[in-house]
Amino acid sequence: MSGAPRSRAARSSSAEDTRTKLLTGALATLTEQGIAKTSARSIAAAAGVNQALVFYHFGTVDDLLAAACRHGAEQRLATYRERLDAVRSLGELLAVARELNTSERAGGHVAVLGQLLAGGQTQPRLAAATAAGLRLWTDEIERVLARVLAGTPLAEFVDVSGLAKAASAAFVGLELYEGVDPSGAERALESLDQLAALAAALEGLGPVAQRAVRSRLRRSGNRGRA
């Protein structure tokens, strides 16, 4: 009787290990062979398991790729969460973004993202999965931006949720753009650094100047709505 629970636990552990191997194998296959050559056979070979296990654990290759996309995003986000929790300014957030950009490219994750984005153009399920993976990053960026902008002259005028999505889209674009024009991507990052410096300068203004900035922004917003 006592052996039965241990046997079930062992089977559960073995199944989870196989799932992890398949998730890792799917990401490796996308990186090394591209989405056109990603199949149950190629993923199983990269994972070192039987091809039938792809369908046993995930149902379809698309479902496996969807799970792999989220799995990869969760893993990478976990390694940066402590750094993001410590961010107190837009400049610090950009510094983390630069570091993330370097590590993502070196680890082959930018190549995977490119393949997922390409596949998502024609495969709705894969598009939804890729968007879900990116949403994990967007939600984290939104949380950081809300904290960083709180109490600044910009706080009441910025749509933090929209800004987080714009930042995520810009980061994805820069990652892919860097592959064909590294110097252009670097100039774009430098321009973002300049915007962060401008925001820091606004934060450093005294109360009277900050009220003047808020008043000017309100008038500009009213004219825009008119």
N, C-alpha and C positions, 0 to 999 in steps of 0.2 A: 504493500500500500504506500509506504513512504517513498518508494522509487518512482511512482507515477508523477507526482508534482515536479520532481527533478527532471524527468524525461520531457514533460511539456515545456518546462523552462528552457531546457537544452534545445528543443526544436524551435522555440520562439527566438532564442538567441541566434541560432543558425539561420533562420529566415531573415532576421534583421541584418545579419552580416551579409547575406546574399543581396538583399535590397541595396545596402550601402555600396557593395561592389558594383552593382549595376548602375547606380547613380553616378559613381565615380567614373565608371567605364564609358557612360554616355557622354559625360563632359570631355573626357580624354579623346573620344572618337570625333566629337565635333571640332575640337582643337586641331587634331592631327590630320583628319581626312575631310572635314567640311560636311555640311548637312546633306549634300547630294550623295555621299557615300556612307552616310550613317544609316545603319539597318540593324535589325535584331541580330544578325550574324556578326557584324563588325563590333557591336557593343558587347555581345557575349564574349567574343574573343578578347577584347580589351579587359573585360571583367574577369576572365578566366573561369567562366561558368558555362553550363549548357544553354543553348539558344532558347530552349523551351521555357526556361525560367523567366525570360523577359515577359512572356505572355502570362505566365502563372502569377507573377507578382504585380504586373502593371496593366495587363490587358492588351495594350497596343504600344507600338514604338512611340507614337505621339504622346501618350500618357506618361511614358517613361521620361521623355524629353521634358515634358511639363514639370514633372516632379524633380528632375535633375536641375532645372532652371531655378526653382525655388530653393532646393537644397544648397546649390552653390551660392546663391545670394545670402541665405541665412548664415552659412559658414563664414563668408567674407565679412558680412556686417558684424558678426559677433567679435571678430578680431579688432574691429575699429570702434566698437561701442564705447569702450572706456575713454578713448581719445575724444570722441564726439561729446561725451558727457562733460569733458573738461573744457570744451570750447566756450569762450566768453566774448568773442568778437567776430565780425565778418572776416577780418584778416586771419584769425586763427582757423576759421572754417576753411578758408581758401588754402591755408598751409596744409591742412589735413587732406583736402581734395588733391593737391599736388602730389602728396605722398601716396595717396590711394591710386592716382593715375599711373605713377611709376610702377607700383607693385602689381596692379592689375595687368598692365602690359607685359611685364616681366613674367608673370605667372600664366600668360596665355589666355586670361579671362576676357580680354578685349576681343580676341579672335573668336571666342565662343559667343560673345554678345553679338558680334557681327553676323555670325552664322544664324543665330536665333532670330535676329531682326530680319534677315533675308528670308528665312523660312516662313516667318510670320506673315509675309506679304501675300502668300498663297495658301497658308494653312491656318484658318481661324483659331483652331484649338491651340496651336503653338503660339499664335499672336497673343491670345489671352494669358497663356502661361508666362510668356516673356514680360508682358505688362504687369502681371502679378509679382514677378521677381523684382522688377524695377520699382514697383510700388512700395516694397519694403524699404528701399533706400529713400524714396520720396517722403515717406512717413517719418523716417528718422531725421531727414534734413528739415522737414517742417517743424519738428519738435525743437531742433537746435535754433532755427531762425526765430521761432516764437520767443525763445528765451533770450536770444541775443538782442533782438529788436525791442523788447519790452522796456519801456521808460525812455526810449529815444524819440526824437521828433518825427521819425518815420513810422513809428508803431501804428498810429491811427490812420495812416494813409496807404499802408501796404497790405495787399491781400496775401497773407503769409502762405496760405495753401497754394495759391496760384504761383507765387514766387518760388516755392519749393519745387513745383512741377517744372517751371521754367529752368531752374537750376539743374534739375536732373536731366532734362532734355539737352541743355547746353553741355553738361558733362559728358553725356553719351556721344553727342556730336563731336566734341573735341577729342574724345578718345579715338573715334574712328577717323577723324580728320588728320590727327597726328600721324597716322600710318602713311598718308600720302603727301603731307606738307608739315613736317615737324616745326619748321621755323614759323609758319603761319599760326599753328596751334599755340606756340609759345607766346607770340605777340597777343593772341586772344587772352591767354591767361594773365599776361602782364596788364592788359586793359582792365581785367577783373580786379587785379590788385589795386589799380588806381581808384576804382569805384569803392573798394573797401576802405582805402585811405580817406576818401571823401566822406564816407559814412562815419569814420572815426573822428574826423574833424567836426562834423555836425554834433556828435556826442559830446565833444569837448567844449562846445559853446556854453556860455553862461545862460542863466534863466531868461534874461531879457531877450537875448539873441535867439534862443530856442523858441520863444513865443512868436518872435517875428517870422521865423522860418515856418512855424506851424500856420500862422496867418496867411503867409504867401502861398503855401501849399493848398490851404483851403480855398483861397480865391481861384487858384489854377484849376482845382478840381471842380469848382462850381461852373467855371467857364467851359470846361470840357463837357460837363453834363448838359449845359445850355446848348 
